Amino acid sequence: MQTDGSKTVLFVDDEPWFNQGMIDELEDAGYRVINVSENGSKALDRLEADPSIDLIVLDIMMPTGDRITDPKQGRRTGVKVCQYIRQDMGLRT
């Protein structure tokens, strides 16, 4: 499905070998892609800087960064990011 290029995707994954293939696919489909590859906290920082993002493609298991507490040591970081987005930011991205 091709888009008109007006949709923006925040792509969050800490595995560099995986990132470029997915980014290429999303861009080929017409999306503008913002890539965050460090950790869940950086994803929140980027989303707060641009809350007009339409879609988030989010890795579940990744480093937390300084803003997220995950007792499972990074195994549920993506879930914590989603909770923050919905509860603290009030977004339904």
C-alpha positions in Angstrom: 0.0 0.0 0.0 1.4 3.4 -1.0 0.7 6.5 1.1 0.8 10.1 0.0 3.9 10.7 2.2 1.9 12.6 4.8 2.2 9.9 7.5 5.1 9.8 9.9 6.3 6.6 11.6 8.5 6.6 14.7 10.6 3.4 14.3 12.2 2.2 17.5 14.6 -0.8 17.6 18.0 -1.2 19.1 19.2 -3.8 16.7 21.1 -2.1 13.8 21.0 -5.2 11.6 17.2 -5.0 11.6 16.7 -1.3 11.3 17.7 -0.4 7.8 15.6 -3.1 6.1 12.4 -2.0 8.0 13.1 1.6 7.4 13.6 1.0 3.7 10.3 -0.9 3.5 8.4 1.9 5.3 9.9 4.6 3.1 9.2 2.5 0.0 5.6 2.5 1.1 5.6 6.3 1.3 6.0 6.9 5.0 8.4 9.5 6.5 10.4 7.5 9.1 12.1 8.8 12.2 14.5 6.3 13.6 15.4 5.9 17.2 17.9 3.1 17.9 19.3 3.8 21.4 16.6 3.0 24.0 13.1 3.5 25.2 13.8 6.8 26.9 15.2 8.3 23.7 11.9 7.2 22.0 9.9 9.2 24.5 12.2 12.2 24.1 11.6 12.1 20.3 7.9 11.6 20.6 7.6 14.6 23.1 9.5 16.7 20.6 7.1 15.8 17.8 3.7 14.6 19.1 2.2 14.6 15.6 3.8 11.2 14.8 1.1 9.0 13.3 2.4 5.5 14.1 5.1 4.0 16.3 6.8 0.7 15.4 8.3 -0.3 18.7 10.6 -3.0 19.8 9.5 -4.6 23.1 13.0 -5.8 24.3 15.5 -3.0 24.4 17.6 -0.9 26.8 15.5 1.3 29.1 17.6 4.5 29.2 17.3 7.0 32.1 13.5 7.6 32.2 12.2 4.1 32.3 12.2 1.6 35.2 11.9 -2.0 34.1 12.3 -4.7 36.8 12.7 -7.2 34.0 15.9 -5.4 32.9 14.9 -4.4 29.4 12.7 -7.3 28.6 9.5 -5.2 28.7 10.8 -1.7 27.9 8.5 -1.4 24.9 5.5 -2.1 27.1 6.7 0.6 29.6 7.1 3.1 26.7 3.5 2.3 25.6 2.2 2.8 29.2 4.0 6.2 29.4 2.6 7.3 26.1 -0.9 6.5 27.0 -1.0 7.4 30.7 1.5 10.3 31.1 1.3 11.8 27.6 -2.4 11.0 27.0 -1.7 10.0 23.4 -3.4 7.3 21.3 -0.8 7.1 18.6 
